[in-house]
């Protein structure tokens, strides 16, 4: 049992970099369900700047979609196509 687990983990770790190597093919979008200038928005903009430096110029687009106490932005995040390029933020 232990050998099978180690073999499976080795395959996972070896195969992962090949898939993740071309990850940011286009900008990543983060939906912030709060207004611009708030703490969540500012935190995500700092993360976006670090992401840009880490991934050689790839971008994170911070999209503020406020309303309904955060329900509209959260709903938009839940109903987006699950492609890995749209993330949701919360506080």
PyMOL Python script that loads the backbone (N, CA, C, O; Angstrom):
from pymol import cmd

cmd.read_pdbstr("""\
ATOM      1  N   UNK A   1       0.828  -1.198   0.000  1.00  0.00           N
ATOM      2  CA  UNK A   1       0.000   0.000   0.000  1.00  0.00           C
ATOM      3  C   UNK A   1       0.869   1.256   0.000  1.00  0.00           C
ATOM      4  O   UNK A   1       0.597   2.215  -0.722  1.00  0.00           O
ATOM      5  N   UNK A   2       1.906   1.233   0.814  1.00  0.00           N
ATOM      6  CA  UNK A   2       2.772   2.403   0.907  1.00  0.00           C
ATOM      7  C   UNK A   2       3.499   2.658  -0.414  1.00  0.00           C
ATOM      8  O   UNK A   2       3.688   3.811  -0.799  1.00  0.00           O
ATOM      9  N   UNK A   3       3.907   1.600  -1.107  1.00  0.00           N
ATOM     10  CA  UNK A   3       4.600   1.757  -2.389  1.00  0.00           C
ATOM     11  C   UNK A   3       3.688   2.387  -3.436  1.00  0.00           C
ATOM     12  O   UNK A   3       4.120   3.240  -4.211  1.00  0.00           O
ATOM     13  N   UNK A   4       2.423   1.963  -3.456  1.00  0.00           N
ATOM     14  CA  UNK A   4       1.475   2.522  -4.418  1.00  0.00           C
ATOM     15  C   UNK A   4       1.277   4.012  -4.166  1.00  0.00           C
ATOM     16  O   UNK A   4       1.191   4.801  -5.107  1.00  0.00           O
ATOM     17  N   UNK A   5       1.206   4.388  -2.905  1.00  0.00           N
ATOM     18  CA  UNK A   5       1.021   5.800  -2.562  1.00  0.00           C
ATOM     19  C   UNK A   5       2.229   6.626  -3.006  1.00  0.00           C
ATOM     20  O   UNK A   5       2.075   7.698  -3.592  1.00  0.00           O
ATOM     21  N   UNK A   6       3.427   6.120  -2.724  1.00  0.00           N
ATOM     22  CA  UNK A   6       4.640   6.852  -3.104  1.00  0.00           C
ATOM     23  C   UNK A   6       4.741   6.951  -4.624  1.00  0.00           C
ATOM     24  O   UNK A   6       5.127   7.997  -5.146  1.00  0.00           O
ATOM     25  N   UNK A   7       4.403   5.884  -5.339  1.00  0.00           N
ATOM     26  CA  UNK A   7       4.426   5.909  -6.799  1.00  0.00           C
ATOM     27  C   UNK A   7       3.428   6.935  -7.342  1.00  0.00           C
ATOM     28  O   UNK A   7       3.749   7.686  -8.263  1.00  0.00           O
ATOM     29  N   UNK A   8       2.226   6.967  -6.779  1.00  0.00           N
ATOM     30  CA  UNK A   8       1.207   7.917  -7.221  1.00  0.00           C
ATOM     31  C   UNK A   8       1.646   9.352  -6.942  1.00  0.00           C
ATOM     32  O   UNK A   8       1.441  10.231  -7.779  1.00  0.00           O
ATOM     33  N   UNK A   9       2.239   9.597  -5.793  1.00  0.00           N
ATOM     34  CA  UNK A   9       2.712  10.944  -5.467  1.00  0.00           C
ATOM     35  C   UNK A   9       3.851  11.359  -6.399  1.00  0.00           C
ATOM     36  O   UNK A   9       3.931  12.521  -6.797  1.00  0.00           O
ATOM     37  N   UNK A  10       4.728  10.422  -6.748  1.00  0.00           N
ATOM     38  CA  UNK A  10       5.824  10.728  -7.664  1.00  0.00           C
ATOM     39  C   UNK A  10       5.288  11.111  -9.036  1.00  0.00           C
ATOM     40  O   UNK A  10       5.757  12.075  -9.640  1.00  0.00           O
ATOM     41  N   UNK A  11       4.310  10.363  -9.529  1.00  0.00           N
ATOM     42  CA  UNK A  11       3.711  10.700 -10.814  1.00  0.00           C
ATOM     43  C   UNK A  11       3.039  12.054 -10.774  1.00  0.00           C
ATOM     44  O   UNK A  11       3.123  12.822 -11.732  1.00  0.00           O
ATOM     45  N   UNK A  12       2.373  12.352  -9.671  1.00  0.00           N
ATOM     46  CA  UNK A  12       1.699  13.639  -9.533  1.00  0.00           C
ATOM     47  C   UNK A  12       2.704  14.782  -9.537  1.00  0.00           C
ATOM     48  O   UNK A  12       2.513  15.781 -10.231  1.00  0.00           O
ATOM     49  N   UNK A  13       3.766  14.636  -8.766  1.00  0.00           N
ATOM     50  CA  UNK A  13       4.759  15.703  -8.674  1.00  0.00           C
ATOM     51  C   UNK A  13       5.542  15.875  -9.966  1.00  0.00           C
ATOM     52  O   UNK A  13       5.911  16.995 -10.321  1.00  0.00           O
ATOM     53  N   UNK A  14       5.796  14.796 -10.665  1.00  0.00           N
ATOM     54  CA  UNK A  14       6.534  14.889 -11.925  1.00  0.00           C
ATOM     55  C   UNK A  14       5.654  15.473 -13.016  1.00  0.00           C
ATOM     56  O   UNK A  14       6.140  16.253 -13.835  1.00  0.00           O
ATOM     57  N   UNK A  15       4.388  15.123 -13.053  1.00  0.00           N
ATOM     58  CA  UNK A  15       3.487  15.578 -14.098  1.00  0.00           C
ATOM     59  C   UNK A  15       2.971  16.987 -13.909  1.00  0.00           C
ATOM     60  O   UNK A  15       2.568  17.620 -14.885  1.00  0.00           O
ATOM     61  N   UNK A  16       2.967  17.498 -12.703  1.00  0.00           N
ATOM     62  CA  UNK A  16       2.391  18.805 -12.418  1.00  0.00           C
ATOM     63  C   UNK A  16       3.126  19.963 -13.096  1.00  0.00           C
ATOM     64  O   UNK A  16       2.453  20.810 -13.684  1.00  0.00           O
ATOM     65  N   UNK A  17       4.465  20.062 -13.056  1.00  0.00           N
ATOM     66  CA  UNK A  17       5.127  21.208 -13.683  1.00  0.00           C
ATOM     67  C   UNK A  17       4.842  21.350 -15.170  1.00  0.00           C
ATOM     68  O   UNK A  17       4.779  22.472 -15.672  1.00  0.00           O
ATOM     69  N   UNK A  18       4.671  20.257 -15.883  1.00  0.00           N
ATOM     70  CA  UNK A  18       4.398  20.339 -17.315  1.00  0.00           C
ATOM     71  C   UNK A  18       3.042  20.980 -17.574  1.00  0.00           C
ATOM     72  O   UNK A  18       2.883  21.711 -18.551  1.00  0.00           O
ATOM     73  N   UNK A  19       2.077  20.721 -16.727  1.00  0.00           N
ATOM     74  CA  UNK A  19       0.751  21.306 -16.881  1.00  0.00           C
ATOM     75  C   UNK A  19       0.758  22.767 -16.449  1.00  0.00           C
ATOM     76  O   UNK A  19       0.149  23.609 -17.108  1.00  0.00           O
ATOM     77  N   UNK A  20       1.438  23.073 -15.354  1.00  0.00           N
ATOM     78  CA  UNK A  20       1.420  24.419 -14.798  1.00  0.00           C
ATOM     79  C   UNK A  20       2.399  25.366 -15.488  1.00  0.00           C
ATOM     80  O   UNK A  20       2.356  26.570 -15.232  1.00  0.00           O
ATOM     81  N   UNK A  21       3.268  24.871 -16.343  1.00  0.00           N
ATOM     82  CA  UNK A  21       4.301  25.703 -16.950  1.00  0.00           C
ATOM     83  C   UNK A  21       3.716  26.797 -17.836  1.00  0.00           C
ATOM     84  O   UNK A  21       4.278  27.890 -17.906  1.00  0.00           O
ATOM     85  N   UNK A  22       2.611  26.530 -18.509  1.00  0.00           N
ATOM     86  CA  UNK A  22       2.023  27.522 -19.402  1.00  0.00           C
ATOM     87  C   UNK A  22       0.729  28.100 -18.838  1.00  0.00           C
ATOM     88  O   UNK A  22      -0.139  28.531 -19.598  1.00  0.00           O
ATOM     89  N   UNK A  23       0.593  28.113 -17.520  1.00  0.00           N
ATOM     90  CA  UNK A  23      -0.666  28.499 -16.890  1.00  0.00           C
ATOM     91  C   UNK A  23      -1.205  29.860 -17.293  1.00  0.00           C
ATOM     92  O   UNK A  23      -2.302  29.913 -17.848  1.00  0.00           O
ATOM     93  N   UNK A  24      -0.511  30.960 -17.054  1.00  0.00           N
ATOM     94  CA  UNK A  24      -1.206  32.216 -17.378  1.00  0.00           C
ATOM     95  C   UNK A  24      -1.163  32.523 -18.872  1.00  0.00           C
ATOM     96  O   UNK A  24      -0.384  33.369 -19.312  1.00  0.00           O
ATOM     97  N   UNK A  25      -1.997  31.837 -19.653  1.00  0.00           N
ATOM     98  CA  UNK A  25      -2.056  32.074 -21.095  1.00  0.00           C
ATOM     99  C   UNK A  25      -2.742  33.395 -21.414  1.00  0.00           C
ATOM    100  O   UNK A  25      -2.480  33.990 -22.459  1.00  0.00           O
ATOM    101  N   UNK A  26      -3.608  33.857 -20.536  1.00  0.00           N
ATOM    102  CA  UNK A  26      -4.249  35.161 -20.665  1.00  0.00           C
ATOM    103  C   UNK A  26      -4.493  35.697 -19.262  1.00  0.00           C
ATOM    104  O   UNK A  26      -4.309  34.961 -18.293  1.00  0.00           O
ATOM    105  N   UNK A  27      -4.901  36.959 -19.120  1.00  0.00           N
ATOM    106  CA  UNK A  27      -5.040  37.551 -17.785  1.00  0.00           C
ATOM    107  C   UNK A  27      -6.004  36.781 -16.872  1.00  0.00           C
ATOM    108  O   UNK A  27      -7.041  36.279 -17.306  1.00  0.00           O
ATOM    109  N   UNK A  28      -5.622  36.711 -15.603  1.00  0.00           N
ATOM    110  CA  UNK A  28      -6.451  36.104 -14.574  1.00  0.00           C
ATOM    111  C   UNK A  28      -7.328  37.214 -14.006  1.00  0.00           C
ATOM    112  O   UNK A  28      -6.849  38.321 -13.759  1.00  0.00           O
ATOM    113  N   UNK A  29      -8.598  36.925 -13.801  1.00  0.00           N
ATOM    114  CA  UNK A  29      -9.545  37.921 -13.296  1.00  0.00           C
ATOM    115  C   UNK A  29      -9.940  37.570 -11.864  1.00  0.00           C
ATOM    116  O   UNK A  29     -10.237  36.415 -11.562  1.00  0.00           O
ATOM    117  N   UNK A  30      -9.940  38.566 -10.991  1.00  0.00           N
ATOM    118  CA  UNK A  30     -10.399  38.381  -9.622  1.00  0.00           C
ATOM    119  C   UNK A  30     -11.608  39.278  -9.414  1.00  0.00           C
ATOM    120  O   UNK A  30     -11.530  40.493  -9.596  1.00  0.00           O
ATOM    121  N   UNK A  31     -12.720  38.673  -9.032  1.00  0.00           N
ATOM    122  CA  UNK A  31     -13.936  39.439  -8.763  1.00  0.00           C
ATOM    123  C   UNK A  31     -13.961  39.786  -7.285  1.00  0.00           C
ATOM    124  O   UNK A  31     -13.978  38.906  -6.424  1.00  0.00           O
ATOM    125  N   UNK A  32     -13.963  41.077  -7.007  1.00  0.00           N
ATOM    126  CA  UNK A  32     -14.038  41.573  -5.633  1.00  0.00           C
ATOM    127  C   UNK A  32     -15.458  42.103  -5.422  1.00  0.00           C
ATOM    128  O   UNK A  32     -15.864  43.052  -6.093  1.00  0.00           O
ATOM    129  N   UNK A  33     -16.217  41.506  -4.505  1.00  0.00           N
ATOM    130  CA  UNK A  33     -17.612  41.914  -4.333  1.00  0.00           C
ATOM    131  C   UNK A  33     -17.799  43.157  -3.464  1.00  0.00           C
ATOM    132  O   UNK A  33     -18.858  43.348  -2.865  1.00  0.00           O
ATOM    133  N   UNK A  34     -16.787  43.986  -3.401  1.00  0.00           N
ATOM    134  CA  UNK A  34     -16.848  45.205  -2.591  1.00  0.00           C
ATOM    135  C   UNK A  34     -16.370  46.385  -3.430  1.00  0.00           C
ATOM    136  O   UNK A  34     -15.847  46.202  -4.529  1.00  0.00           O
ATOM    137  N   UNK A  35     -16.551  47.587  -2.913  1.00  0.00           N
ATOM    138  CA  UNK A  35     -16.205  48.787  -3.675  1.00  0.00           C
ATOM    139  C   UNK A  35     -14.693  48.977  -3.784  1.00  0.00           C
ATOM    140  O   UNK A  35     -13.919  48.455  -2.981  1.00  0.00           O
ATOM    141  N   UNK A  36     -14.306  49.732  -4.791  1.00  0.00           N
ATOM    142  CA  UNK A  36     -12.895  50.049  -5.004  1.00  0.00           C
ATOM    143  C   UNK A  36     -12.386  50.930  -3.873  1.00  0.00           C
ATOM    144  O   UNK A  36     -13.102  51.808  -3.391  1.00  0.00           O
ATOM    145  N   UNK A  37     -11.165  50.697  -3.458  1.00  0.00           N
ATOM    146  CA  UNK A  37     -10.557  51.491  -2.407  1.00  0.00           C
ATOM    147  C   UNK A  37     -10.693  50.884  -1.031  1.00  0.00           C
ATOM    148  O   UNK A  37     -10.098  51.385  -0.076  1.00  0.00           O
ATOM    149  N   UNK A  38     -11.460  49.818  -0.905  1.00  0.00           N
ATOM    150  CA  UNK A  38     -11.603  49.139   0.382  1.00  0.00           C
ATOM    151  C   UNK A  38     -10.416  48.240   0.666  1.00  0.00           C
ATOM    152  O   UNK A  38      -9.528  48.096  -0.174  1.00  0.00           O
ATOM    153  N   UNK A  39     -10.395  47.639   1.835  1.00  0.00           N
ATOM    154  CA  UNK A  39      -9.244  46.821   2.217  1.00  0.00           C
ATOM    155  C   UNK A  39      -9.094  45.575   1.349  1.00  0.00           C
ATOM    156  O   UNK A  39      -7.974  45.189   1.017  1.00  0.00           O
ATOM    157  N   UNK A  40     -10.199  44.944   0.979  1.00  0.00           N
ATOM    158  CA  UNK A  40     -10.110  43.758   0.123  1.00  0.00           C
ATOM    159  C   UNK A  40      -9.578  44.129  -1.250  1.00  0.00           C
ATOM    160  O   UNK A  40      -8.730  43.427  -1.801  1.00  0.00           O
ATOM    161  N   UNK A  41     -10.067  45.223  -1.802  1.00  0.00           N
ATOM    162  CA  UNK A  41      -9.620  45.688  -3.112  1.00  0.00           C
ATOM    163  C   UNK A  41      -8.131  46.027  -3.093  1.00  0.00           C
ATOM    164  O   UNK A  41      -7.387  45.617  -3.985  1.00  0.00           O
ATOM    165  N   UNK A  42      -7.703  46.763  -2.093  1.00  0.00           N
ATOM    166  CA  UNK A  42      -6.297  47.157  -2.024  1.00  0.00           C
ATOM    167  C   UNK A  42      -5.385  45.945  -1.824  1.00  0.00           C
ATOM    168  O   UNK A  42      -4.298  45.888  -2.400  1.00  0.00           O
ATOM    169  N   UNK A  43      -5.813  44.989  -1.024  1.00  0.00           N
ATOM    170  CA  UNK A  43      -5.015  43.782  -0.813  1.00  0.00           C
ATOM    171  C   UNK A  43      -4.847  43.007  -2.110  1.00  0.00           C
ATOM    172  O   UNK A  43      -3.755  42.528  -2.418  1.00  0.00           O
ATOM    173  N   UNK A  44      -5.936  42.885  -2.872  1.00  0.00           N
ATOM    174  CA  UNK A  44      -5.858  42.152  -4.135  1.00  0.00           C
ATOM    175  C   UNK A  44      -5.002  42.882  -5.151  1.00  0.00           C
ATOM    176  O   UNK A  44      -4.370  42.240  -5.990  1.00  0.00           O
ATOM    177  N   UNK A  45      -4.962  44.180  -5.104  1.00  0.00           N
ATOM    178  CA  UNK A  45      -4.108  44.924  -6.039  1.00  0.00           C
ATOM    179  C   UNK A  45      -2.624  44.719  -5.708  1.00  0.00           C
ATOM    180  O   UNK A  45      -1.788  44.705  -6.612  1.00  0.00           O
ATOM    181  N   UNK A  46      -2.295  44.562  -4.431  1.00  0.00           N
ATOM    182  CA  UNK A  46      -0.917  44.239  -4.043  1.00  0.00           C
ATOM    183  C   UNK A  46      -0.558  42.840  -4.530  1.00  0.00           C
ATOM    184  O   UNK A  46       0.543  42.618  -5.035  1.00  0.00           O
ATOM    185  N   UNK A  47      -1.489  41.894  -4.378  1.00  0.00           N
ATOM    186  CA  UNK A  47      -1.269  40.528  -4.868  1.00  0.00           C
ATOM    187  C   UNK A  47      -1.107  40.536  -6.390  1.00  0.00           C
ATOM    188  O   UNK A  47      -0.262  39.819  -6.928  1.00  0.00           O
ATOM    189  N   UNK A  48      -1.911  41.343  -7.084  1.00  0.00           N
ATOM    190  CA  UNK A  48      -1.824  41.421  -8.545  1.00  0.00           C
ATOM    191  C   UNK A  48      -0.453  41.927  -8.985  1.00  0.00           C
ATOM    192  O   UNK A  48       0.100  41.450  -9.976  1.00  0.00           O
ATOM    193  N   UNK A  49       0.085  42.881  -8.257  1.00  0.00           N
ATOM    194  CA  UNK A  49       1.411  43.404  -8.592  1.00  0.00           C
ATOM    195  C   UNK A  49       2.484  42.339  -8.385  1.00  0.00           C
ATOM    196  O   UNK A  49       3.391  42.202  -9.205  1.00  0.00           O
ATOM    197  N   UNK A  50       2.384  41.594  -7.300  1.00  0.00           N
ATOM    198  CA  UNK A  50       3.352  40.518  -7.038  1.00  0.00           C
ATOM    199  C   UNK A  50       3.221  39.411  -8.085  1.00  0.00           C
ATOM    200  O   UNK A  50       4.227  38.850  -8.518  1.00  0.00           O
ATOM    201  N   UNK A  51       2.000  39.094  -8.493  1.00  0.00           N
ATOM    202  CA  UNK A  51       1.759  38.079  -9.514  1.00  0.00           C
ATOM    203  C   UNK A  51       2.399  38.490 -10.835  1.00  0.00           C
ATOM    204  O   UNK A  51       2.980  37.664 -11.539  1.00  0.00           O
ATOM    205  N   UNK A  52       2.287  39.771 -11.161  1.00  0.00           N
ATOM    206  CA  UNK A  52       2.863  40.272 -12.410  1.00  0.00           C
ATOM    207  C   UNK A  52       4.380  40.107 -12.419  1.00  0.00           C
ATOM    208  O   UNK A  52       4.959  39.737 -13.441  1.00  0.00           O
ATOM    209  N   UNK A  53       5.022  40.377 -11.293  1.00  0.00           N
ATOM    210  CA  UNK A  53       6.471  40.201 -11.206  1.00  0.00           C
ATOM    211  C   UNK A  53       6.867  38.730 -11.203  1.00  0.00           C
ATOM    212  O   UNK A  53       7.887  38.360 -11.784  1.00  0.00           O
ATOM    213  N   UNK A  54       6.069  37.895 -10.557  1.00  0.00           N
ATOM    214  CA  UNK A  54       6.384  36.476 -10.441  1.00  0.00           C
ATOM    215  C   UNK A  54       6.215  35.728 -11.752  1.00  0.00           C
ATOM    216  O   UNK A  54       7.011  34.840 -12.060  1.00  0.00           O
ATOM    217  N   UNK A  55       5.204  36.065 -12.523  1.00  0.00           N
ATOM    218  CA  UNK A  55       4.900  35.357 -13.761  1.00  0.00           C
ATOM    219  C   UNK A  55       5.274  36.157 -15.006  1.00  0.00           C
ATOM    220  O   UNK A  55       4.564  36.089 -16.010  1.00  0.00           O
ATOM    221  N   UNK A  56       6.349  36.897 -14.966  1.00  0.00           N
ATOM    222  CA  UNK A  56       6.922  37.588 -16.128  1.00  0.00           C
ATOM    223  C   UNK A  56       5.923  38.439 -16.895  1.00  0.00           C
ATOM    224  O   UNK A  56       5.792  38.300 -18.111  1.00  0.00           O
ATOM    225  N   UNK A  57       5.228  39.307 -16.205  1.00  0.00           N
ATOM    226  CA  UNK A  57       4.350  40.252 -16.872  1.00  0.00           C
ATOM    227  C   UNK A  57       2.918  39.810 -17.048  1.00  0.00           C
ATOM    228  O   UNK A  57       2.107  40.580 -17.563  1.00  0.00           O
ATOM    229  N   UNK A  58       2.566  38.585 -16.637  1.00  0.00           N
ATOM    230  CA  UNK A  58       1.169  38.165 -16.718  1.00  0.00           C
ATOM    231  C   UNK A  58       0.341  39.019 -15.762  1.00  0.00           C
ATOM    232  O   UNK A  58       0.848  39.495 -14.746  1.00  0.00           O
ATOM    233  N   UNK A  59      -0.906  39.205 -16.085  1.00  0.00           N
ATOM    234  CA  UNK A  59      -1.722  40.141 -15.322  1.00  0.00           C
ATOM    235  C   UNK A  59      -2.826  39.470 -14.527  1.00  0.00           C
ATOM    236  O   UNK A  59      -3.341  38.414 -14.894  1.00  0.00           O
ATOM    237  N   UNK A  60      -3.172  40.124 -13.419  1.00  0.00           N
ATOM    238  CA  UNK A  60      -4.404  39.840 -12.696  1.00  0.00           C
ATOM    239  C   UNK A  60      -5.251  41.093 -12.846  1.00  0.00           C
ATOM    240  O   UNK A  60      -4.810  42.191 -12.508  1.00  0.00           O
ATOM    241  N   UNK A  61      -6.445  40.931 -13.342  1.00  0.00           N
ATOM    242  CA  UNK A  61      -7.380  42.039 -13.482  1.00  0.00           C
ATOM    243  C   UNK A  61      -8.314  41.998 -12.284  1.00  0.00           C
ATOM    244  O   UNK A  61      -9.024  41.014 -12.076  1.00  0.00           O
ATOM    245  N   UNK A  62      -8.315  43.060 -11.500  1.00  0.00           N
ATOM    246  CA  UNK A  62      -9.189  43.150 -10.339  1.00  0.00           C
ATOM    247  C   UNK A  62     -10.471  43.832 -10.775  1.00  0.00           C
ATOM    248  O   UNK A  62     -10.453  44.991 -11.191  1.00  0.00           O
ATOM    249  N   UNK A  63     -11.584  43.118 -10.681  1.00  0.00           N
ATOM    250  CA  UNK A  63     -12.888  43.637 -11.102  1.00  0.00           C
ATOM    251  C   UNK A  63     -13.781  43.783  -9.884  1.00  0.00           C
ATOM    252  O   UNK A  63     -14.147  42.792  -9.252  1.00  0.00           O
ATOM    253  N   UNK A  64     -14.130  45.010  -9.558  1.00  0.00           N
ATOM    254  CA  UNK A  64     -15.026  45.279  -8.437  1.00  0.00           C
ATOM    255  C   UNK A  64     -16.466  45.179  -8.920  1.00  0.00           C
ATOM    256  O   UNK A  64     -16.879  45.878  -9.846  1.00  0.00           O
ATOM    257  N   UNK A  65     -17.216  44.302  -8.280  1.00  0.00           N
ATOM    258  CA  UNK A  65     -18.625  44.133  -8.631  1.00  0.00           C
ATOM    259  C   UNK A  65     -19.415  44.181  -7.327  1.00  0.00           C
ATOM    260  O   UNK A  65     -19.706  43.154  -6.714  1.00  0.00           O
ATOM    261  N   UNK A  66     -19.745  45.381  -6.930  1.00  0.00           N
ATOM    262  CA  UNK A  66     -20.386  45.569  -5.643  1.00  0.00           C
ATOM    263  C   UNK A  66     -21.906  45.568  -5.747  1.00  0.00           C
ATOM    264  O   UNK A  66     -22.480  45.665  -6.831  1.00  0.00           O
ATOM    265  N   UNK A  67     -22.522  45.458  -4.607  1.00  0.00           N
ATOM    266  CA  UNK A  67     -23.977  45.493  -4.527  1.00  0.00           C
ATOM    267  C   UNK A  67     -24.510  44.327  -3.724  1.00  0.00           C
ATOM    268  O   UNK A  67     -23.950  43.231  -3.746  1.00  0.00           O
ATOM    269  N   UNK A  68     -25.579  44.568  -3.028  1.00  0.00           N
ATOM    270  CA  UNK A  68     -26.231  43.516  -2.258  1.00  0.00           C
ATOM    271  C   UNK A  68     -25.391  42.996  -1.110  1.00  0.00           C
ATOM    272  O   UNK A  68     -25.503  41.826  -0.744  1.00  0.00           O
ATOM    273  N   UNK A  69     -24.557  43.839  -0.537  1.00  0.00           N
ATOM    274  CA  UNK A  69     -23.718  43.397   0.574  1.00  0.00           C
ATOM    275  C   UNK A  69     -22.711  42.341   0.166  1.00  0.00           C
ATOM    276  O   UNK A  69     -22.300  41.528   0.994  1.00  0.00           O
ATOM    277  N   UNK A  70     -22.311  42.337  -1.075  1.00  0.00           N
ATOM    278  CA  UNK A  70     -21.343  41.381  -1.590  1.00  0.00           C
ATOM    279  C   UNK A  70     -21.986  40.210  -2.323  1.00  0.00           C
ATOM    280  O   UNK A  70     -21.283  39.371  -2.886  1.00  0.00           O
ATOM    281  N   UNK A  71     -23.317  40.146  -2.321  1.00  0.00           N
ATOM    282  CA  UNK A  71     -24.019  39.012  -2.933  1.00  0.00           C
ATOM    283  C   UNK A  71     -23.904  39.004  -4.454  1.00  0.00           C
ATOM    284  O   UNK A  71     -23.830  37.933  -5.055  1.00  0.00           O
ATOM    285  N   UNK A  72     -23.889  40.153  -5.074  1.00  0.00           N
ATOM    286  CA  UNK A  72     -23.838  40.207  -6.540  1.00  0.00           C
ATOM    287  C   UNK A  72     -22.477  39.732  -7.057  1.00  0.00           C
ATOM    288  O   UNK A  72     -22.413  38.942  -8.000  1.00  0.00           O
ATOM    289  N   UNK A  73     -21.403  40.205  -6.450  1.00  0.00           N
ATOM    290  CA  UNK A  73     -20.073  39.773  -6.858  1.00  0.00           C
ATOM    291  C   UNK A  73     -19.823  38.306  -6.550  1.00  0.00           C
ATOM    292  O   UNK A  73     -19.191  37.603  -7.339  1.00  0.00           O
ATOM    293  N   UNK A  74     -20.314  37.844  -5.414  1.00  0.00           N
ATOM    294  CA  UNK A  74     -20.173  36.440  -5.061  1.00  0.00           C
ATOM    295  C   UNK A  74     -20.960  35.554  -6.021  1.00  0.00           C
ATOM    296  O   UNK A  74     -20.484  34.490  -6.419  1.00  0.00           O
ATOM    297  N   UNK A  75     -22.158  35.987  -6.391  1.00  0.00           N
ATOM    298  CA  UNK A  75     -22.973  35.246  -7.347  1.00  0.00           C
ATOM    299  C   UNK A  75     -22.293  35.194  -8.715  1.00  0.00           C
ATOM    300  O   UNK A  75     -22.313  34.161  -9.384  1.00  0.00           O
ATOM    301  N   UNK A  76     -21.698  36.299  -9.122  1.00  0.00           N
ATOM    302  CA  UNK A  76     -20.985  36.327 -10.400  1.00  0.00           C
ATOM    303  C   UNK A  76     -19.810  35.346 -10.390  1.00  0.00           C
ATOM    304  O   UNK A  76     -19.528  34.699 -11.399  1.00  0.00           O
ATOM    305  N   UNK A  77     -19.132  35.238  -9.254  1.00  0.00           N
ATOM    306  CA  UNK A  77     -18.019  34.307  -9.132  1.00  0.00           C
ATOM    307  C   UNK A  77     -18.505  32.860  -9.218  1.00  0.00           C
ATOM    308  O   UNK A  77     -17.867  32.020  -9.852  1.00  0.00           O
ATOM    309  N   UNK A  78     -19.621  32.581  -8.585  1.00  0.00           N
ATOM    310  CA  UNK A  78     -20.148  31.218  -8.579  1.00  0.00           C
ATOM    311  C   UNK A  78     -20.669  30.769  -9.938  1.00  0.00           C
ATOM    312  O   UNK A  78     -20.678  29.575 -10.235  1.00  0.00           O
ATOM    313  N   UNK A  79     -21.103  31.717 -10.763  1.00  0.00           N
ATOM    314  CA  UNK A  79     -21.701  31.356 -12.048  1.00  0.00           C
ATOM    315  C   UNK A  79     -20.768  31.489 -13.245  1.00  0.00           C
ATOM    316  O   UNK A  79     -21.207  31.349 -14.386  1.00  0.00           O
ATOM    317  N   UNK A  80     -19.500  31.755 -13.002  1.00  0.00           N
ATOM    318  CA  UNK A  80     -18.542  31.861 -14.101  1.00  0.00           C
ATOM    319  C   UNK A  80     -18.084  30.457 -14.512  1.00  0.00           C
ATOM    320  O   UNK A  80     -18.144  29.518 -13.719  1.00  0.00           O
ATOM    321  N   UNK A  81     -17.633  30.331 -15.743  1.00  0.00           N
ATOM    322  CA  UNK A  81     -17.135  29.047 -16.235  1.00  0.00           C
ATOM    323  C   UNK A  81     -15.883  28.655 -15.449  1.00  0.00           C
ATOM    324  O   UNK A  81     -14.978  29.478 -15.308  1.00  0.00           O
ATOM    325  N   UNK A  82     -15.803  27.436 -14.937  1.00  0.00           N
ATOM    326  CA  UNK A  82     -14.655  27.037 -14.101  1.00  0.00           C
ATOM    327  C   UNK A  82     -13.418  26.696 -14.928  1.00  0.00           C
ATOM    328  O   UNK A  82     -13.098  25.523 -15.121  1.00  0.00           O
ATOM    329  N   UNK A  83     -12.727  27.723 -15.413  1.00  0.00           N
ATOM    330  CA  UNK A  83     -11.556  27.512 -16.251  1.00  0.00           C
ATOM    331  C   UNK A  83     -10.234  27.799 -15.530  1.00  0.00           C
ATOM    332  O   UNK A  83      -9.161  27.605 -16.102  1.00  0.00           O
ATOM    333  N   UNK A  84     -10.310  28.259 -14.278  1.00  0.00           N
ATOM    334  CA  UNK A  84      -9.092  28.554 -13.525  1.00  0.00           C
ATOM    335  C   UNK A  84      -8.568  29.958 -13.735  1.00  0.00           C
ATOM    336  O   UNK A  84      -7.547  30.327 -13.154  1.00  0.00           O
ATOM    337  N   UNK A  85      -9.238  30.743 -14.547  1.00  0.00           N
ATOM    338  CA  UNK A  85      -8.789  32.108 -14.815  1.00  0.00           C
ATOM    339  C   UNK A  85      -9.659  33.154 -14.139  1.00  0.00           C
ATOM    340  O   UNK A  85      -9.393  34.347 -14.281  1.00  0.00           O
ATOM    341  N   UNK A  86     -10.675  32.751 -13.419  1.00  0.00           N
ATOM    342  CA  UNK A  86     -11.502  33.689 -12.672  1.00  0.00           C
ATOM    343  C   UNK A  86     -11.549  33.230 -11.237  1.00  0.00           C
ATOM    344  O   UNK A  86     -11.902  32.087 -10.946  1.00  0.00           O
ATOM    345  N   UNK A  87     -11.186  34.140 -10.331  1.00  0.00           N
ATOM    346  CA  UNK A  87     -11.167  33.850  -8.909  1.00  0.00           C
ATOM    347  C   UNK A  87     -12.128  34.799  -8.206  1.00  0.00           C
ATOM    348  O   UNK A  87     -12.466  35.858  -8.736  1.00  0.00           O
ATOM    349  N   UNK A  88     -12.555  34.423  -7.038  1.00  0.00           N
ATOM    350  CA  UNK A  88     -13.405  35.279  -6.236  1.00  0.00           C
ATOM    351  C   UNK A  88     -12.675  35.687  -4.976  1.00  0.00           C
ATOM    352  O   UNK A  88     -11.881  34.914  -4.439  1.00  0.00           O
ATOM    353  N   UNK A  89     -12.928  36.871  -4.507  1.00  0.00           N
ATOM    354  CA  UNK A  89     -12.314  37.363  -3.280  1.00  0.00           C
ATOM    355  C   UNK A  89     -13.390  37.551  -2.230  1.00  0.00           C
ATOM    356  O   UNK A  89     -14.561  37.753  -2.549  1.00  0.00           O
ATOM    357  N   UNK A  90     -12.989  37.483  -1.004  1.00  0.00           N
ATOM    358  CA  UNK A  90     -13.922  37.708   0.099  1.00  0.00           C
ATOM    359  C   UNK A  90     -13.158  38.250   1.291  1.00  0.00           C
ATOM    360  O   UNK A  90     -11.928  38.243   1.315  1.00  0.00           O
ATOM    361  N   UNK A  91     -13.890  38.710   2.259  1.00  0.00           N
ATOM    362  CA  UNK A  91     -13.249  39.240   3.465  1.00  0.00           C
ATOM    363  C   UNK A  91     -13.738  38.504   4.681  1.00  0.00           C
ATOM    364  O   UNK A  91     -13.313  38.805   5.797  1.00  0.00           O
TER     365      UNK A  91
END
""", "prot")
cmd.dss("prot")
cmd.show_as("cartoon", "prot")
cmd.util.cbc("prot")
cmd.orient("prot")
